[in-house]
Structures are given as C-alpha cells and as structure tokens.
Amino acid sequence: MKKTTTFLAFAATAAVALTAGCGSDDPATAADTIVVSSAWTKAAESGMTGAFAELENTGDSDVRVVSVSSPVSSRTELHETAPAAGGAMTMREMDGGLTIAAGSVHSLAPGGDHLMLMDLIEPVAPGTDIAFTVTFSDGSSTEFTSQVRDFAGAREDYAPSSPEGANHGG
C-alpha cells in the first residue's frame, strides 16, 4: 500500500511539473505583448483633443493597432502627421491602423502620431484620469488610463480641412 501511495504522489507531482514546464499552447495575443506607459491627454472643455503615450511591443512579432475608444468621446481615431498642400503638416486619420514593430517602442506625441478624441461627451479636466481601450488586429484589446494635463502646444490643422485657427488637440 505504501509503494502505491508513493507512486501515485510521484505521478501526480510529475504531471503537474510537466504541465507547468510546457507552458500554454495558446500563442500570445497582441494585448499580451503591448505595454502602455507615460500616457497623458490634453485638457479640453469641448470639441476634440489629443492623447499621447509610449507603446512598447515586447513580443517577437509586429502588432497592429486597429482602433481605440474612450468613454469621454463619441469617436476616437488613430492620427498621424502628414504633409499637406504648400508643405504644411496636417493631422489625419491613419489608413489601416498603426503597426508597432517587434521589440520596439512607438511614441504617440504632440505633433506626431497620437490618439484623437473627437466629439467630446464631457469636458476633459486637468488632474483627472480617463480610460482608453486599444484593439489589435488579432481581436485582443488592452485598457489603460491617461492623466489629463494642461498643454498649450500642438495646434496643427486637421485633414482634410478645418476652420482657420481651429485646434484639434494633436
């Protein structure tokens, strides 16, 4: 009896060790490999504003962000800086999403790529935090919060055109 009990205990321990050592057969999702840091959003009373962060891809494969949402705006887009007529730079929605190369960091920054909160539902007040959900091409998603700050810079034009002097926050 003692040998049977010892054998069963050994077999159970070995099975647990083998299962833990093998890891999961499920491949990592994009959400498992993206780390969001240094997130902040430009304060705004109404209209539109921009959000910024560092997106680090810790994985071995490129990851593509296809959409973003936030409860403070009815529409949130991925935006980029692009040349416009006359050599000026303008902001526009990214066509096809944002690819973050394997093992790299992609900066979302004023005057560059950023998240655009459009049709704000409520004011975005300094000192508060707002939530974002980023969705990837594999269907996975990740959530993060962004601190709202006062920021007077980045008064670029919104493509295809915007009223003169309009600020879209990016």
C-alpha positions as CSV (number, residue, x, y, z in Angstrom):
1,M,0.0,0.0,0.0
2,K,2.8,2.4,0.9
3,K,4.5,1.8,-2.5
4,T,1.2,2.5,-4.3
5,T,0.6,5.7,-2.4
6,T,4.2,6.9,-3.0
7,F,3.9,6.1,-6.7
8,L,0.6,7.9,-7.1
9,A,2.0,11.0,-5.3
10,F,5.1,10.9,-7.5
11,A,3.0,10.6,-10.7
12,A,0.7,13.5,-9.7
13,T,3.7,15.7,-8.9
14,A,5.4,14.8,-12.2
15,A,2.2,15.5,-14.2
16,V,1.9,19.0,-12.6
17,A,5.6,19.7,-13.2
18,L,5.4,18.7,-16.8
19,T,2.2,20.7,-17.4
20,A,3.8,23.8,-15.8
21,G,7.0,23.4,-17.7
22,C,5.4,23.1,-21.1
23,G,3.6,26.4,-20.8
24,S,0.4,27.1,-22.7
25,D,-0.2,26.0,-26.3
26,D,-2.1,29.3,-26.8
27,P,0.1,31.9,-28.7
28,A,0.5,35.3,-27.1
29,T,-2.0,37.9,-28.2
30,A,-1.1,41.4,-29.2
31,A,-2.6,42.6,-25.9
32,D,-0.1,40.3,-24.1
33,T,2.9,42.0,-25.7
34,I,2.0,45.7,-25.7
35,V,3.0,47.8,-22.6
36,V,1.5,51.3,-22.5
37,S,3.4,53.9,-20.4
38,S,3.6,57.7,-19.9
39,A,0.0,58.2,-21.1
40,W,-1.5,61.7,-20.9
41,T,-4.3,63.6,-22.6
42,K,-4.5,67.3,-23.4
43,A,-7.2,69.1,-21.3
44,A,-10.2,70.4,-23.3
45,E,-13.7,71.8,-22.5
46,S,-15.4,70.5,-25.6
47,G,-14.8,69.5,-29.2
48,M,-11.6,67.5,-29.7
49,T,-8.3,66.7,-28.0
50,G,-5.3,64.5,-28.3
51,A,-3.9,61.7,-26.2
52,F,-0.3,60.6,-26.1
53,A,1.7,57.6,-24.7
54,E,4.6,55.2,-25.3
55,L,3.5,51.9,-26.8
56,E,6.1,49.2,-26.3
57,N,5.9,45.9,-28.2
58,T,7.7,43.3,-26.0
59,G,6.9,40.5,-28.4
60,D,8.7,38.8,-31.3
61,S,6.1,39.8,-33.9
62,D,4.8,43.2,-35.2
63,V,1.5,44.3,-33.7
64,R,-1.1,46.4,-35.5
65,V,-3.5,48.7,-33.5
66,V,-6.8,48.9,-35.5
67,S,-9.0,51.0,-33.2
68,V,-9.2,52.9,-30.0
69,S,-12.1,54.1,-27.8
70,S,-12.7,56.1,-24.7
71,P,-15.9,56.8,-22.8
72,V,-15.3,60.6,-22.9
73,S,-15.7,60.9,-26.7
74,S,-18.2,59.6,-29.2
75,R,-15.4,59.0,-31.7
76,T,-11.7,58.2,-31.2
77,E,-9.3,57.8,-34.0
78,L,-5.6,57.0,-34.6
79,H,-4.0,60.1,-36.2
80,E,-0.7,60.8,-38.0
81,T,1.2,63.8,-39.2
82,A,1.3,64.1,-43.0
83,P,2.4,66.7,-45.5
84,A,-0.4,68.9,-46.9
85,A,-0.5,71.3,-49.8
86,G,2.1,74.0,-49.7
87,G,4.4,72.0,-47.5
88,A,2.5,72.5,-44.2
89,M,1.9,69.5,-41.9
90,T,-1.6,68.3,-41.1
91,M,-3.1,65.7,-38.9
92,R,-5.3,62.9,-40.4
93,E,-6.7,59.5,-39.5
94,M,-4.3,56.7,-40.1
95,D,-5.2,54.4,-43.0
96,G,-5.1,50.8,-41.9
97,G,-4.1,51.3,-38.3
98,L,-0.8,51.7,-36.5
99,T,1.9,49.0,-36.7
100,I,4.3,48.7,-33.8
101,A,7.4,46.7,-34.7
102,A,8.5,43.7,-32.7
103,G,10.8,44.7,-29.8
104,S,10.3,48.5,-30.3
105,V,8.6,51.5,-28.8
106,H,6.3,53.7,-30.8
107,S,5.8,57.2,-29.3
108,L,2.4,58.9,-29.6
109,A,3.4,62.6,-29.1
110,P,2.2,66.1,-29.8
111,G,2.9,67.0,-33.4
112,G,3.3,63.3,-34.3
113,D,1.2,60.2,-34.2
114,H,-1.5,60.4,-31.5
115,L,-5.0,59.3,-30.3
116,M,-7.6,61.8,-31.3
117,L,-10.7,62.1,-29.1
118,M,-13.4,63.7,-31.2
119,D,-16.9,64.9,-30.2
120,L,-16.1,65.0,-26.5
121,I,-19.1,63.9,-24.4
122,E,-17.8,65.8,-21.4
123,P,-15.0,68.2,-20.5
124,V,-11.6,66.6,-20.1
125,A,-10.3,68.4,-17.0
126,P,-6.7,68.7,-15.8
127,G,-5.9,66.3,-12.9
128,T,-8.4,63.7,-13.9
129,D,-7.8,60.3,-15.5
130,I,-9.6,58.9,-18.5
131,A,-9.9,55.4,-19.7
132,F,-8.9,54.0,-23.2
133,T,-9.3,50.7,-24.9
134,V,-7.0,49.8,-27.7
135,T,-8.0,47.0,-30.1
136,F,-5.5,45.0,-32.1
137,S,-5.8,43.2,-35.5
138,D,-5.9,39.8,-33.7
139,G,-9.1,40.9,-31.9
140,S,-7.4,41.2,-28.5
141,S,-7.5,44.5,-26.6
142,T,-5.9,46.3,-23.7
143,E,-7.0,49.1,-21.4
144,F,-5.1,51.9,-19.9
145,T,-5.7,55.2,-18.1
146,S,-4.4,58.6,-19.2
147,Q,-3.8,61.6,-16.9
148,V,-5.3,64.8,-18.2
149,R,-2.9,67.8,-18.3
150,D,-2.9,71.4,-19.4
151,F,-0.9,71.8,-22.7
152,A,-0.8,74.9,-25.0
153,G,1.2,73.4,-27.9
154,A,0.4,71.3,-31.0
155,R,-2.1,73.5,-32.8
156,E,-1.8,71.6,-36.2
157,D,-4.6,71.6,-38.8
158,Y,-7.0,68.6,-39.1
159,A,-7.3,67.0,-42.6
160,P,-8.9,67.3,-44.9
161,S,-9.6,70.9,-43.8
162,S,-10.5,72.8,-40.7
163,P,-11.7,76.2,-39.9
164,E,-8.9,78.7,-39.7
165,G,-7.3,78.7,-36.3
166,A,-9.1,75.6,-35.2
167,N,-7.2,73.4,-32.8
168,H,-7.8,69.7,-32.9
169,G,-5.5,69.0,-29.9
170,G,-2.9,66.8,-31.6
